Amino acid sequence: MPSIVVTGGAGFLGSHLCDTLIAGDAKVICVDNFFTGQKKNIEHLRQNPNFKLLEHDIVEPLELSGIDQIYNLACPASPVHYQHDPIKTVQTSTVGMVNMLNLAEKNKARLLQASTSEIYGDPEVHPQPEEYWGNVNPIGERSCYDEGKRVAETLCLDYHREKGVEVRIARIFNTYGPRMHPNDGRVVSNFIVQTIQNQPITIYGDGSQTRSFCYVDDLITGLVALMNQDQTTGPINLGNPEELTIKRLAELITAQIESTSSIVYQALPEDDPKQRQPDITKATDILAWQPVTSLSAGLPQTIEYFTSLKL
């Protein structure tokens, strides 16, 4: 039975990953400092003998033995959260990354780094393939996250080249589904919460900017497939290539929730990407992976989750 560490394991993606790994007969050590993670996301696992929770910040070294794999998902992933303490965000992706790579080296474990489509910045190439180096502002308000993740990828591959650490890098595009934090400021959760509460639906810019939304179950399947293949270190794009405008997303959500909300428009934040769509050719060819859940199937489950919170 493999022993697997999931940092950020009480977060949106991390908790779903813990579920999948436990269901696959792994021993899971969930590591979280609960900056954005929520204990309720993993409460159903607490009595499972194959699940262990460590409340720990990866900016501090972590000593564990007998580890086979490490999924490093620890880092705030929405602008509201990563801009709250930008220095801490950078530390998590740099000092924390070094700590996790050292843990992997000591245990001869394979490490998967949860990187991001923000690597590509406001892209000048569309859709974005892994070979594209990106268009990132290194000194903007978002750069604590964007540049932190870029350095984390560099560290992974330097540890791989110099120390022989087995690494896998996933570039994760917009993901949605149950257990999203209602106050994370991401567009899907924003729109659903605002609509449920009959508040104005806030669109930044004119709503013509595009995103591609991957349902969480599909994303987790891709992460596990990437971790367990032996062909490449990555990076590999993981996301749904179905592209739509932000305005269209708002229309799809309001059509499913009885509400008096109307759309209001505000200025586009600095460095907000105009387009975002993954080229998933490598994921399809190497991992035999592609998303199977459409927005029409995934949105109702996400809306049901937020409705259950009685916000």
C-alpha positions in Angstrom: 0.0 0.0 0.0 1.7 3.2 -1.1 2.2 6.1 1.4 1.3 9.4 -0.2 1.6 13.0 1.0 -0.9 15.6 -0.2 0.1 19.1 0.8 -2.9 21.5 0.7 -4.9 18.4 1.2 -7.8 20.1 2.9 -8.3 22.5 0.0 -10.7 22.3 -2.9 -8.5 20.2 -5.2 -6.6 18.5 -2.4 -9.6 17.1 -0.6 -10.9 15.6 -3.8 -7.5 14.1 -4.4 -7.4 12.6 -0.9 -10.7 11.0 -1.6 -9.5 9.4 -4.8 -6.2 8.2 -3.3 -8.0 6.7 -0.3 -10.5 5.0 -2.6 -7.5 3.5 -4.5 -6.1 1.9 -1.3 -3.3 4.3 -0.5 -2.3 5.6 2.9 -2.7 9.4 2.7 -1.0 12.0 4.9 -2.8 15.3 4.4 -0.7 18.3 5.2 -2.4 21.7 5.5 -1.9 24.9 7.4 -5.6 25.8 6.9 -4.9 29.2 5.4 -7.4 28.5 2.7 -8.1 24.8 3.4 -11.2 23.8 5.4 -11.4 21.0 7.9 -15.0 20.3 6.8 -13.6 19.2 3.4 -11.8 16.2 5.0 -14.0 15.6 8.0 -15.5 12.5 6.3 -12.0 11.0 6.1 -10.8 11.6 9.7 -11.9 8.2 11.0 -10.4 6.3 8.1 -7.3 4.3 9.3 -5.5 5.1 6.1 -5.9 8.8 6.5 -3.7 11.1 8.7 -3.9 14.9 9.1 -0.8 17.0 9.8 -1.4 20.7 10.5 1.8 22.1 9.1 3.0 25.0 6.9 5.4 23.7 4.2 7.5 26.9 4.5 8.8 25.0 7.5 10.8 21.8 6.9 8.8 18.5 7.2 10.4 15.3 8.4 8.6 12.1 7.3 9.8 8.7 6.3 8.5 5.8 4.2 6.9 8.2 1.6 6.3 7.0 -1.9 4.7 10.0 -3.6 4.1 13.7 -2.8 1.4 15.8 -4.4 2.4 19.4 -3.7 -0.9 21.4 -3.9 -0.1 23.8 -1.1 -0.5 27.4 -2.2 -3.4 29.8 -2.2 -4.8 29.7 -5.8 -7.2 32.5 -6.2 -6.3 36.2 -6.4 -8.3 37.1 -3.3 -6.2 34.7 -1.2 -2.8 34.9 -2.8 -2.8 38.7 -2.8 -3.8 38.7 0.8 -0.3 37.9 1.9 1.9 38.1 -1.3 5.2 37.5 0.5 3.8 34.3 2.1 2.5 33.2 -1.3 6.0 33.5 -2.8 7.6 31.8 0.1 5.1 28.8 -0.3 6.1 28.4 -3.9 9.9 28.8 -3.3 10.9 27.9 0.3 8.0 25.5 0.5 8.9 23.9 -2.8 12.5 23.4 -1.7 11.3 21.7 1.5 9.0 19.3 -0.4 11.7 18.5 -2.9 14.1 17.8 -0.1 11.5 15.5 1.4 11.1 13.7 -1.9 14.9 13.3 -2.2 15.3 11.8 1.3 12.5 9.4 0.7 13.3 8.6 -3.0 9.7 9.6 -3.6 8.1 11.0 -6.8 6.8 14.5 -6.5 4.0 16.1 -8.5 3.9 19.9 -8.5 0.5 21.6 -9.0 1.6 24.4 -11.3 -0.9 26.7 -13.1 -2.0 28.2 -16.3 -1.0 31.5 -14.8 2.5 30.5 -16.0 1.3 31.8 -19.4 0.3 35.2 -18.0 -1.8 37.2 -20.5 -1.0 34.9 -23.4 0.0 36.0 -26.9 -0.3 32.5 -28.2 -3.7 30.8 -28.3 -4.5 28.1 -27.2 -1.5 27.7 -24.9 0.8 24.8 -25.5 3.4 23.7 -22.9 6.2 25.1 -25.2 4.9 28.6 -24.8 7.1 30.6 -22.3 4.3 33.0 -21.4 3.7 36.7 -21.1 3.9 37.4 -17.3 4.4 40.8 -15.5 7.1 40.0 -13.0 6.3 43.0 -10.7 2.5 43.2 -10.8 0.0 42.4 -8.0 -0.5 38.9 -9.4 3.2 38.1 -9.8 3.5 36.7 -6.3 1.5 33.7 -7.6 2.5 33.7 -11.3 6.3 34.1 -10.7 6.2 31.9 -7.6 4.8 29.0 -9.7 7.3 29.6 -12.4 10.2 29.4 -9.9 8.6 26.3 -8.5 8.8 24.6 -11.9 12.4 25.7 -12.2 13.2 24.2 -8.8 11.5 20.9 -9.7 13.5 20.4 -12.9 16.8 21.5 -11.3 16.3 18.9 -8.5 15.5 16.4 -11.2 18.6 17.2 -13.3 21.1 17.7 -10.5 19.8 15.3 -7.8 17.8 12.8 -9.8 14.5 13.5 -8.0 11.5 12.2 -9.9 9.2 15.1 -10.6 5.9 15.6 -12.5 4.6 19.1 -13.3 0.9 19.7 -14.0 -0.2 23.1 -15.3 -3.7 23.3 -14.0 -6.3 25.5 -15.8 -9.5 26.9 -14.3 -11.2 24.2 -12.3 -14.6 24.2 -10.6 -16.9 21.9 -8.6 -18.1 21.1 -5.0 -15.9 22.3 -2.1 -14.8 25.5 -3.8 -14.4 28.2 -1.1 -17.4 30.5 -1.4 -15.2 33.6 -0.8 -12.3 32.7 -3.0 -13.0 35.3 -5.6 -13.0 32.9 -8.6 -15.5 33.6 -11.3 -17.6 30.4 -11.0 -18.0 30.7 -7.2 -18.5 34.4 -7.4 -21.3 34.1 -9.9 -23.0 31.3 -8.1 -22.9 32.9 -4.7 -24.0 36.3 -6.0 -26.9 34.7 -7.9 -28.0 32.6 -4.9 -27.9 35.7 -2.7 -29.7 37.9 -5.3 -26.7 40.2 -5.4 -25.5 42.0 -8.6 -23.3 39.6 -10.7 -20.0 41.3 -11.1 -18.3 41.0 -14.5 -14.8 42.6 -14.7 -14.2 44.2 -18.1 -16.9 43.8 -20.8 -17.3 40.0 -20.3 -15.7 39.1 -23.7 -12.6 37.6 -22.1 -12.6 33.9 -22.3 -11.8 31.0 -19.9 -12.0 27.2 -20.1 -13.5 25.4 -17.1 -12.6 21.8 -16.0 -14.8 19.9 -13.6 -12.8 18.8 -10.5 -13.3 15.1 -11.0 -11.7 15.3 -14.4 -8.8 17.3 -13.1 -8.1 14.8 -10.3 -8.1 11.9 -12.8 -5.5 13.8 -14.8 -3.3 14.5 -11.8 -3.2 10.8 -10.8 -2.6 9.8 -14.4 0.4 12.2 -14.7 1.9 11.1 -11.4 1.8 7.4 -12.3 3.2 7.6 -15.9 6.9 7.1 -16.7 7.2 8.9 -20.0 7.7 12.6 -19.0 8.4 15.0 -16.2 6.0 17.4 -17.9 4.9 20.1 -17.7 1.6 18.9 -18.9 -1.5 21.1 -19.4 -4.6 19.8 -17.5 -7.8 21.6 -18.3 -10.9 21.6 -20.4 -10.3 23.1 -23.9 -14.0 24.1 -24.2 -13.7 27.9 -24.3 -16.4 30.4 -23.5 -16.8 34.1 -22.6 -17.2 35.2 -19.0 -20.5 36.8 -20.0 -21.7 33.5 -21.4 -20.8 31.7 -18.1 -22.9 34.3 -16.2 -25.8 33.5 -18.5 -25.5 29.8 -18.0 -25.4 30.1 -14.2 -28.3 32.6 -13.9 -30.4 30.3 -16.1 -30.2 27.6 -13.5 -30.8 29.6 -10.3 -34.0 31.5 -9.6 -32.8 35.0 -8.7 -33.3 38.7 -9.1 -29.6 39.3 -9.8 -28.6 41.5 -12.7 -25.2 41.9 -14.3 -22.9 44.9 -13.4 -19.6 45.7 -15.1 -16.5 46.9 -13.3 -12.9 47.7 -14.5 -10.7 44.7 -15.5 -8.0 44.0 -12.8 -4.4 44.6 -13.7 -2.8 41.7 -15.8 -6.1 39.8 -16.0 -5.7 37.5 -19.0 -7.9 38.2 -22.0 -7.9 34.6 -23.2 -7.2 31.2 -21.5 -7.5 27.9 -23.3 -5.3 24.8 -22.8 -3.8 22.8 -25.6 -4.2 19.3 -24.2 -2.5 17.4 -27.0 0.2 16.1 -24.7 -2.2 15.1 -22.0 -4.3 13.2 -24.6 -1.3 11.5 -26.2 0.8 10.7 -23.1 -1.8 10.2 -20.4 -4.7 9.1 -22.6 -6.6 11.8 -20.7 -9.2 14.3 -21.6 -12.1 15.8 -19.6 -15.4 14.1 -19.9 -17.7 16.4 -17.9 -19.4 19.3 -19.7 -20.4 22.5 -18.1 -24.0 21.5 -18.5 -23.2 18.5 -16.3 -20.8 20.0 -13.9 -22.5 23.3 -13.1 -25.6 21.8 -11.5 -23.5 19.7 -9.1 -21.5 22.8 -8.2 -24.7 24.9 -7.7 -26.2 22.2 -5.5 -23.1 22.3 -3.3 -23.3 26.1 -2.8 -27.0 25.9 -2.2 -26.4 23.3 0.5 -24.2 25.8 2.4 -27.2 28.1 3.0 -25.1 31.2 2.4 
